[in-house]
Amino acid sequence: QVQLVESGGGLVQAGESLRLSCAASESIRSINIMSWYRQAPGKPRELVASITTGGDTNYVDSVKGRFTISRDNAKNTVPLQMNNLKPEDTAVYYCYAALTTYLPYRNYWGQGTQVTVSS
């Protein structure tokens, strides 16, 4: 199975930046979709950003213009650059991988990394 390990979380003040990283146990070129999700206390998990093997990206509206997802194929990592952080960004951030070439699809989750933004 694909193992995913998140890193880079921490405590920051509003307006500051963090760079999260998701390290995959195999080449991310073989993983159709890599995504970052987040879950705040008392709220459902939501998709924050995703990127395909072809480099197509999408973002939840609330982070557009502030967050950037990318691929580092050489390192098998997917960073999430988070700028101008807001208190409402506070959540556990999870890396997600989807292999969708064949049925049944396979999905994998990291264990999460905490991001806390103080005002």
DARANOR-V120591 format. One record per residue. SS is DSSP state (H for helix, E for strand, - for the rest). BURIAL is b if it has 16 or more other C-alpha atoms within 10 Angstrom, else e. D_LAST is the distance of its C-alpha to the last C-alpha in Angstrom with 1 decimal. Layout:
SS_BURIAL_D_LAST / SS_BURIAL_D_LAST
//
This chain:
-_e_39.6 / -_b_36.7 / -_e_34.1 / E_b_30.5 / E_b_28.1 / E_b_24.5 / E_b_22.7 / -_e_19.7 / -_b_16.9 / E_e_14.4 / E_e_11.0 / E_b_9.0 / E_e_6.0 / -_b_5.3 / -_e_8.8 / -_e_10.6 / -_b_13.5 / E_b_15.3 / E_b_18.9 / E_b_20.3 / E_b_24.0 / E_b_26.5 / E_b_29.8 / E_b_32.8 / -_e_36.0 / -_e_38.2 / -_e_38.4 / H_b_35.8 / H_e_38.6 / H_e_40.1 / -_b_37.0 / -_e_37.0 / E_b_33.3 / E_b_30.3 / E_b_27.0 / E_b_23.4 / E_b_22.3 / E_b_19.2 / E_b_19.0 / -_b_16.1 / -_e_17.1 / -_e_19.6 / -_e_19.9 / -_e_22.7 / -_e_22.6 / E_e_22.3 / E_b_23.6 / E_b_21.2 / E_b_23.8 / E_b_27.4 / E_b_30.1 / E_b_33.8 / -_e_36.5 / -_e_37.4 / -_e_33.9 / -_e_33.0 / E_b_29.3 / E_b_27.4 / E_b_23.7 / -_e_22.0 / H_e_21.3 / H_e_17.6 / H_b_17.5 / -_e_20.4 / -_e_20.1 / -_e_17.1 / E_b_18.7 / E_b_22.2 / E_b_24.5 / -_b_27.7 / -_b_30.6 / E_e_31.9 / -_e_35.4 / -_e_36.7 / -_e_34.1 / -_b_33.9 / E_b_30.1 / E_b_27.8 / E_b_24.5 / E_b_21.5 / E_e_19.6 / E_b_16.1 / -_b_14.7 / -_e_11.9 / -_b_9.8 / -_b_7.6 / H_e_6.1 / H_e_9.8 / H_b_11.2 / -_b_10.8 / E_b_14.5 / E_b_17.6 / E_b_19.1 / E_b_22.9 / E_b_25.6 / E_b_28.6 / E_b_32.1 / E_b_34.8 / E_b_38.4 / -_e_40.0 / -_e_43.3 / -_e_45.3 / -_e_45.4 / -_e_44.1 / -_e_40.8 / E_e_38.9 / E_e_35.1 / E_e_33.1 / E_b_29.7 / -_b_27.8 / -_e_26.3 / -_b_22.6 / E_b_19.8 / E_b_16.4 / E_b_13.3 / E_b_10.0 / E_b_6.7 / E_b_3.8 / -_e_0.0
//
